Amino acid sequence: MKQEIKQEIAESLKKATNWTQEGWKTTFGPKNIEVNSLKQAQDLPKQFAYKLEAVDYWKTVGIIAKEVTLWLEKALVSFDKGDFKAVEDQVYFAKYVEKPYERVANTCKPLLDKIRQAK
């Protein structure tokens, strides 16, 4: 069971690392133009009124993703040391950082739930 948790942490880490590339459905402007990744935001025409907002949104996602990945990397190190309390705490902090995007990113909450169920 514990190895499954380690695998889940690694998968969540990979998922968070790719948030800005893989993205999720996000719309901008009154016409609800879909811009689902940082690349799509950067490729918008300059005349698109909400380009700056879209780029800023996805850059902010990238900043949050970096913080989440740092906590998940710490969780993997703690897992290898056998400190499962620290693993839970570090995944909790990753979930806390992810909170603004939790509904769409859906990365850390399911992981934390699995860790707590495995206790």
C-alpha positions in Angstrom: 0.0 0.0 0.0 2.8 2.4 0.9 4.4 1.9 -2.5 1.1 2.8 -4.2 1.2 6.1 -2.2 4.7 6.8 -3.4 3.6 6.2 -7.0 0.6 8.5 -6.5 2.9 11.2 -5.2 5.2 10.8 -8.2 2.2 11.0 -10.6 0.9 14.1 -8.8 4.3 15.7 -9.1 4.4 15.0 -12.8 0.8 16.3 -13.2 1.6 19.6 -11.3 4.8 20.0 -13.3 2.7 20.0 -16.5 -0.1 22.3 -15.5 0.8 25.1 -17.8 1.5 22.8 -20.8 -1.5 20.5 -20.4 -3.8 23.0 -18.7 -7.5 22.8 -18.3 -10.5 24.4 -19.8 -10.4 28.1 -19.1 -12.2 30.9 -20.9 -11.6 34.7 -21.2 -13.5 37.7 -22.3 -17.2 38.2 -22.9 -17.2 35.7 -25.7 -15.7 33.1 -23.4 -12.7 32.3 -25.7 -11.1 29.1 -24.5 -7.4 29.4 -23.6 -6.3 26.1 -22.1 -2.6 26.5 -21.6 0.2 29.1 -21.3 1.3 28.4 -24.9 -2.3 29.1 -26.2 -2.3 32.3 -24.2 1.0 33.4 -25.6 -0.1 32.6 -29.2 -3.2 34.7 -29.0 -3.2 37.6 -31.5 -2.0 40.9 -30.0 -5.4 42.5 -30.7 -7.2 40.0 -28.4 -8.2 42.2 -25.6 -7.8 39.6 -22.9 -4.4 38.2 -24.0 -2.6 39.9 -21.1 -5.1 38.4 -18.6 -4.8 35.0 -20.1 -1.0 35.0 -20.1 -1.0 36.4 -16.6 -3.4 33.6 -15.5 -1.3 30.8 -16.9 2.0 32.4 -15.6 0.4 32.5 -12.1 -0.6 28.8 -12.6 3.1 28.1 -13.3 4.2 29.9 -10.1 1.7 27.9 -8.1 2.7 24.7 -9.8 6.4 25.3 -8.9 5.4 25.7 -5.3 3.2 22.6 -5.4 6.0 20.5 -7.0 8.5 21.7 -4.3 6.2 20.3 -1.6 5.6 17.1 -3.4 9.3 16.6 -4.0 9.8 17.1 -0.2 7.1 14.5 0.3 8.9 12.0 -1.8 12.1 12.5 0.2 10.2 12.1 3.4 8.6 9.0 2.1 12.1 7.5 1.3 13.1 8.3 4.9 10.1 6.6 6.3 8.7 9.8 7.8 5.0 9.3 6.9 3.8 12.1 9.1 6.0 14.5 7.2 4.6 13.1 3.9 1.1 13.8 5.0 2.1 17.3 6.2 3.9 18.2 3.0 1.1 16.9 0.7 -1.3 19.0 2.9 0.8 22.1 2.3 0.8 21.3 -1.5 -2.9 21.0 -1.3 -3.1 24.4 0.5 -1.0 26.1 -2.2 -3.0 24.4 -4.9 -6.3 25.7 -3.4 -7.0 28.5 -5.8 -6.9 25.9 -8.7 -8.1 22.9 -6.8 -11.3 22.5 -8.7 -9.6 22.4 -12.1 -6.2 21.0 -11.2 -7.5 18.3 -9.0 -4.0 17.1 -8.1 -3.3 17.3 -4.3 -6.7 16.8 -2.7 -7.3 13.3 -4.1 -3.7 12.5 -3.1 -4.1 13.7 0.5 -7.4 11.8 0.7 -5.6 8.6 -0.3 -2.8 9.2 2.2 -5.3 9.7 5.0 -7.2 6.6 4.0 -4.0 4.5 4.0 -3.3 5.3 7.7 
